[in-house]
Amino acid sequence: MRRRRLLLAILLLPAGAAAQQRATRSPASDFWFDPTQLPAFTGIVERYLLNPRGETDALLFREGPQIVFPPEFGAAVRAAAPPGRPIVVWGIRARHAPVITMLAFAPDAEAAPVVVERFYWRAGRDAAEQAAPLAVQGIVKAPYFAPQGEVTGAVLEDGTVVTVPPGSVEALRDLLKAGATLAAEGRGVAGENGRALAADRIGANPEALRPIPASPAPTSRQP
């Protein structure tokens, strides 16, 4: 009987060891590092943000920072943390702006993290092919940041995202700061998940709209 028990224990040992290894293994990814060793940021999701292509690629913490992530992870992040719920984000915060590039996330500290499989730099601001003419106005809640920290537009109090061409931000800085009144026209998307447009006319109110001069895109910054 003792020999049978010993044999059974030996047979079960690899399976038990494998199960323990799976439980303690770091999240799988193509990164050369473990993203969960990066700083962790915990906050309450205030709302999700669309870009002018109609993709969900950012969220706002109720505490202030913006979190950016690749749009193919939008549905998974929403499912993990609907608006009003907490989320834990592992990532990289821009040096001079309250924006964090997400590299892993979980609904709480006890849940297994989901690894975001690539860095997201949000290149360009092109509207979707199905975008339609759109006009918006409201109070600016916060500047809209690129992952690297540059201002690329504004987020209104209702969550509407307004983007402006690269190179035009300095001339428009007073319109894009928190508390400013802003009106804009351009091509964009609007639906139950929010609104976003790539502005080509902008002003403090609809009567003050003026064209935004086209500017060449700056040289992209390498990670």
N, C-alpha and C positions, 0 to 999 in steps of 0.2 A: 504493500500500500504506500509505504514511504517512497519507494522508487517511482511509483506512478505519479505521486504528487510532485516529486522533484523534476521528473520529465516534463510534466505539464507546466511547471514554473519556468523551465528553460525555454519551452516552446512559446510561452506568452511573453517572455522578456523583450524580444525585439519589437513586438507590436506596441507594448507599453512604452518602450524607449522612444519609438517613432512618434507616438502620440504626444509625449512630453516635448519632443523636439519641435513638433508642429506648433504646440502651444506657446513656445518661447521664441520661435523664429521671428526675425524681423520681417516686415512686410516685403513681399517680392517686388522688384522693379528693375529697370535697366540702369538706375543710378549707380555710380561707383561708391556711394555713401548711403547710410541709413537716414532717410529724411526725418525720422522721429528723434534723432539726436540734435536736430535744430531747435531753436527757441519755439516754445509752444505759446499760442495766443488764444485765450478763451474769451468769448463774448456772446451776446445775444444777437441773433439775426434780426435786423430791423426790416430789411427788404432786399430783394434781388434786383440787379440792374441788367438791362438789355444793352447791347451795342447796336449801332445803326443797321447791322445785318440781321437783327432780330434774334441774336444768340444771347443766352444768359452766360456771362463770363465774369461776373463780379457780384459781390454782396456788400452791404453796409452793416457793420456792427452798430448796435445801438450806442455803444461807447465811443463811436467816431471813426475808427479806421475803415478803409476799404480793403477788401480781400479780392484778389484776382486769381482766376484759374482758367484752364483751357475750356472752351465751350462744350467739348464732348463730355465733360464731367458735370455739366450744369444739372442734369436730371438727378444724378447720384447725390450731389451736394444738397439739392432741394429736398430729396427724400430723407437724407440724414438729419437735416435741420430746417424744417419749415420756418417761415417768419414767426418770431416770438419765442423760438427755442434756442438753447445754447448750442455752440459748436466749438470744438477744439481744432485749431489749425496749427500745423507745423510749417514754417516757411521762413522767408527772408524779407525783412522790412527794409524799405528804401531808406537811404541815409537821411534825406531832408524832407520827407513827406510821409503822412500817415497812410501808407499803402503797403500791403503785404502780399507777396507772391506765394500762393499756396503750393506746397509740395506733398502734404498728407493732411488728412482730416478724419475726425471721428465725432459722433454725437456727444460723447463724454469721455472722461479719462479711463473708464473701465472697458470701453468698446475697442475692438481691434481696429487699428487705423487703416484707412484706404489710401494707398499711395497714388499721387498724381504723377503720371509717367513721363512728364516732360516739363521743362520750363516754358512759361507762357509770356511772350513779350508784346502781344497785341499790336502787331504791325499794321499800320494803315487805319483808315476810318471809312472805307468805302461802304456805301449803303447796299442793302440786298437788291438783287435784280427785281424782286417784287415790291420794292419800296415805292411809296406813294408820296406826293407832296404833303407836307405836314407843317402846321403852324402851332407853336406852343408859347406859353408865357407863364411866369410865376416868380417865386422868390428862390434865390440860390441857397441850397442847403450847404453845399460844399463844392470846391473845385473837383473836377473829374480827373483822376490821375492815371498816367501810364504806369506800368509795373516798376519802371526805373525811377519814378517820382516826378516826372515832368507833368505840368498841367496841360491837359488836352481838351478841356471843355468844362462843363458844369453839370452838377446834379441838382435838380430842382426839389423843392420840398415834397412834391408828390412822387418823386422817384424818376421823373423824366430825365433822360440823359441827352445833353446837347454837346456835340463835338465840333471843334473848329479846326481849320487846316493848320498843319505844322508851320511854324514861323509867324503866325498871326497872334499868338497868345499875348505877347508883351503889349501890343496895342489895345488888347481887349481885357487886360487884367482886371480893371475896375468892374467890368461887367460879370466876371467869372468868380469873384470872391463871395464868400458866405455873407448873406444878408442883402445882396444886390438884387434889384428887380431886373428881370431878363425876359426878352421876347426874341424868338428866332423862327426862321422859315428854312426849309430845306427838304431833302428826301429822307424818309425814315419809315419806321414801322410803329404800329400801335395795336394793342390787344390786351387780353386779360392779364398778361404777364408784365405789362408796362409799355412805355413809349421811349423811343430814341430816334434822333435824327442827326444827320450830318449837315450842319447849318451852312447856308451860303449867304443869308442875310441875318443881321443881328442888331439889337439895340436895347435900350432901357424899357421900351414899350413898343407896341405895334406901330404907332405913328412915327417912331424914330428909327425904324429898321433901315439899315444901310448894307450894301454888298460887302462881303469879306474878300479882300484881294487874295487871289491865288498865290501861294508861296511854295517854293520847292521843298520837298521833304528833306529834313536833315539827315546826315549820314547816320545809319543805324549804329547803336552802341552794342558792342559785343559783350556777352555775359562774362 
